[in-house]
Amino acid sequence: MTLSKHASHVVIVGAGIVGLGHAVAALDAGYRVTVVEQDAAAVLASVRNFGHVSTSAQSGELHDLALEANSIWLSLVERAGVEARRSGTLVVARSAAEEAVLQELAADRASEDARLVTGAEAGELLRIPDPDHLRSAALFPADLTADPRTAVARIAAWVDDHERGEVRFSTSVREVREGAVETNRGRIAADHVVVAAGHLVGRLFPALADEREVRECALQMLRVRPPREMGIGPAVLTGTSMLRYGAFAGAAVEALRDELRASRPELLEIDANVMFTQQADGTLLVGDSHAAHRTAPPFLDERWSRLLLDEVAAVLGAPRLEVLERWQGVYATSTRQDILRAYPAPGVSVVTVTTGVGMTVGLALGARTVAAL
Ligand SMILES: Cc1cc2nc3c(=O)[nH]c(=O)nc-3n(C[C@H](O)[C@H](O)[C@H](O)COP(=O)(O)OP(=O)(O)OC[C@H]3O[C@@H](n4cnc5c(N)ncnc54)[C@H](O)[C@@H]3O)c2cc1C
């Protein structure tokens, strides 16, 4: 750590998980940090998600980043009072085609990373009294579940309490250029600027967002009461999740896609990833559907919610689930890249996760950006 680093000021636009991951990394590296957030509290993608730190389902760079982020999450439990636990993930198979995908994955992975369990064992983990409908499952023991509703607020409070850190809420950045950001409350001088504006990146850098084909992906989510006393269990992924994540990539995945196209086209039509996580109060965060737009319409389609609820009820062997809350989340998506990194002006970095894994990889992106400042 050099003296000049102590004097250097990093201004970060956005107090979501990506912006705060950068703030933690920059503070740890000795910089002075100001995070600027337009809202009075971060309320966008980083609080609307499942809180699933889904390490083992990733592949390639996302897997490497997820492993790094996993340790950072656990360190923030200690340092910032973040609620995150090593919940593990259970990927349940209810059909022969789903089971074949899990077998393909397990053949490729070390047993401490992914372990096949029987349907009865999966049923025990989820406290399902009669789990005959579960053929088998893969258990990913290393995965975490965080509380998405409190995590970014707690990290922001830690940053703000740091002697070199500050978070300015209710302050909207209008323009970013070399050496400064212009906000609705005046100019902030900066040695380095990191723009972590999530799906709103195009408001500040429209040409970049167009060139990288950034779209808004809208997702329908629900919080439900657990159908019975379930303890606090693992995150749960299902067959549609196997179509989504990089770790499931063999020939069996295409066979599963064909089977679902024939047997459950409605799930593919809403691009479902039927999954849930369990929070410390026992409630389940259930989702989700996906629809990409230039600007996401705000309306929740009740048929989509019903489909997701029925699927999760079927996994849990429950007749129906009581809904406590419904909401829409939006994240940045692109077919061009998983992570948009750009350097539009000297001293300005733009970092946006353009696939739905920001809670999994976001905390690891900061150290990489900061190392290159
Ligand atoms: C419903 C849903 C479920 C998901 N589930 C998961 C999951 O379980 N696991 C996982 O890994 N990922 C999940 N994701 C993806 C993950 O939530 C996102 O990738 C991640 O939160 C993106 O973080 P971010 O900091 O880039 O964006 P955001 O959380 O959107 O933060 C960006 C912040 O920048 C601020 N901002 C923007 N422009 C300005 C400006 N001009 N001035 C000041 N402030 C500005 C915004 O107000 C916002 O607070 C999910 C996403 C959704 C929507």
The ligand as an SDF file (V2000), in Angstrom:
LIG
                    3D

 53 58  0  0  0  0  0  0  0  0999 V2000
  -35.6040  -11.1070   -8.9970 C   0  0  0  0  0  0  0  0  0  0  0  0
  -34.1210  -11.3120   -9.0840 C   0  0  0  0  0  0  0  0  0  0  0  0
  -33.5560  -12.4840   -8.5670 C   0  0  0  0  0  0  0  0  0  0  0  0
  -32.1800  -12.6610   -8.6270 C   0  0  0  0  0  0  0  0  0  0  0  0
  -31.6230  -13.7120   -7.9550 N   0  0  0  0  0  0  0  0  0  0  0  0
  -30.2800  -13.7930   -7.8620 C   0  0  0  0  0  0  0  0  0  0  0  0
  -29.6760  -14.7730   -7.0400 C   0  0  0  0  0  0  0  0  0  0  0  0
  -30.3330  -15.4870   -6.2810 O   0  0  0  0  0  0  0  0  0  0  0  0
  -28.3190  -14.9160   -7.0860 N   0  0  0  0  0  0  0  0  0  0  0  0
  -27.5430  -14.0910   -7.8380 C   0  0  0  0  0  0  0  0  0  0  0  0
  -26.3410  -14.2710   -7.8690 O   0  0  0  0  0  0  0  0  0  0  0  0
  -28.0820  -13.0700   -8.5370 N   0  0  0  0  0  0  0  0  0  0  0  0
  -29.4200  -12.9070   -8.5630 C   0  0  0  0  0  0  0  0  0  0  0  0
  -29.9830  -11.8880   -9.2690 N   0  0  0  0  0  0  0  0  0  0  0  0
  -29.1030  -10.9340   -9.9750 C   0  0  0  0  0  0  0  0  0  0  0  0
  -28.5360   -9.9140   -8.9950 C   0  0  0  0  0  0  0  0  0  0  0  0
  -29.5220   -9.4830   -8.0900 O   0  0  0  0  0  0  0  0  0  0  0  0
  -27.9740   -8.7250   -9.7780 C   0  0  0  0  0  0  0  0  0  0  0  0
  -27.0750   -9.2080  -10.7760 O   0  0  0  0  0  0  0  0  0  0  0  0
  -27.2300   -7.7640   -8.8660 C   0  0  0  0  0  0  0  0  0  0  0  0
  -28.0170   -7.4110   -7.7550 O   0  0  0  0  0  0  0  0  0  0  0  0
  -26.7940   -6.5270   -9.6390 C   0  0  0  0  0  0  0  0  0  0  0  0
  -26.1510   -5.6770   -8.7190 O   0  0  0  0  0  0  0  0  0  0  0  0
  -25.8240   -4.1840   -9.0990 P   0  0  0  0  0  0  0  0  0  0  0  0
  -25.1630   -3.5760   -7.9280 O   0  0  0  0  0  0  0  0  0  0  0  0
  -25.1210   -4.1520  -10.4180 O   0  0  0  0  0  0  0  0  0  0  0  0
  -27.2460   -3.5350   -9.4140 O   0  0  0  0  0  0  0  0  0  0  0  0
  -28.3660   -2.8510   -8.4440 P   0  0  0  0  0  0  0  0  0  0  0  0
  -28.6250   -3.6510   -7.2340 O   0  0  0  0  0  0  0  0  0  0  0  0
  -29.4970   -2.5800   -9.3580 O   0  0  0  0  0  0  0  0  0  0  0  0
  -27.6450   -1.5440   -7.9950 O   0  0  0  0  0  0  0  0  0  0  0  0
  -27.3600   -0.4570   -8.8380 C   0  0  0  0  0  0  0  0  0  0  0  0
  -27.5300    0.7870   -7.9870 C   0  0  0  0  0  0  0  0  0  0  0  0
  -27.0760    1.9130   -8.7190 O   0  0  0  0  0  0  0  0  0  0  0  0
  -27.9150    3.0020   -8.4220 C   0  0  0  0  0  0  0  0  0  0  0  0
  -27.7870    3.9710   -9.5020 N   0  0  0  0  0  0  0  0  0  0  0  0
  -28.0000    3.7390  -10.8190 C   0  0  0  0  0  0  0  0  0  0  0  0
  -27.7830    4.8670  -11.5230 N   0  0  0  0  0  0  0  0  0  0  0  0
  -27.4150    5.8140  -10.6260 C   0  0  0  0  0  0  0  0  0  0  0  0
  -27.0630    7.1790  -10.7490 C   0  0  0  0  0  0  0  0  0  0  0  0
  -27.0440    7.8130  -11.9430 N   0  0  0  0  0  0  0  0  0  0  0  0
  -26.7270    7.8760   -9.6300 N   0  0  0  0  0  0  0  0  0  0  0  0
  -26.7400    7.2620   -8.4180 C   0  0  0  0  0  0  0  0  0  0  0  0
  -27.0860    5.9640   -8.2530 N   0  0  0  0  0  0  0  0  0  0  0  0
  -27.4110    5.2460   -9.3410 C   0  0  0  0  0  0  0  0  0  0  0  0
  -29.2910    2.3720   -8.3430 C   0  0  0  0  0  0  0  0  0  0  0  0
  -30.2030    3.1770   -7.6290 O   0  0  0  0  0  0  0  0  0  0  0  0
  -28.9860    1.0450   -7.6470 C   0  0  0  0  0  0  0  0  0  0  0  0
  -29.1450    1.1190   -6.2470 O   0  0  0  0  0  0  0  0  0  0  0  0
  -31.3590  -11.6890   -9.2500 C   0  0  0  0  0  0  0  0  0  0  0  0
  -31.9330  -10.5290   -9.7680 C   0  0  0  0  0  0  0  0  0  0  0  0
  -33.2960  -10.3280   -9.6810 C   0  0  0  0  0  0  0  0  0  0  0  0
  -33.8720   -9.0590  -10.2110 C   0  0  0  0  0  0  0  0  0  0  0  0
  1  2  1  0
  2  3  1  0
  2 52  2  0
  3  4  2  0
  4  5  1  0
  4 50  1  0
  5  6  2  0
  6  7  1  0
  6 13  1  0
  7  8  2  0
  7  9  1  0
  9 10  1  0
 10 11  2  0
 10 12  1  0
 12 13  2  0
 13 14  1  0
 14 15  1  0
 14 50  1  0
 15 16  1  0
 16 17  1  0
 16 18  1  0
 18 19  1  0
 18 20  1  0
 20 21  1  0
 20 22  1  0
 22 23  1  0
 23 24  1  0
 24 25  2  0
 24 26  1  0
 24 27  1  0
 27 28  1  0
 28 29  2  0
 28 30  1  0
 28 31  1  0
 31 32  1  0
 32 33  1  0
 33 34  1  0
 33 48  1  0
 34 35  1  0
 35 36  1  0
 35 46  1  0
 36 37  1  0
 36 45  1  0
 37 38  2  0
 38 39  1  0
 39 40  1  0
 39 45  2  0
 40 41  1  0
 40 42  2  0
 42 43  1  0
 43 44  2  0
 44 45  1  0
 46 47  1  0
 46 48  1  0
 48 49  1  0
 50 51  2  0
 51 52  1  0
 52 53  1  0
M  END
$$$$
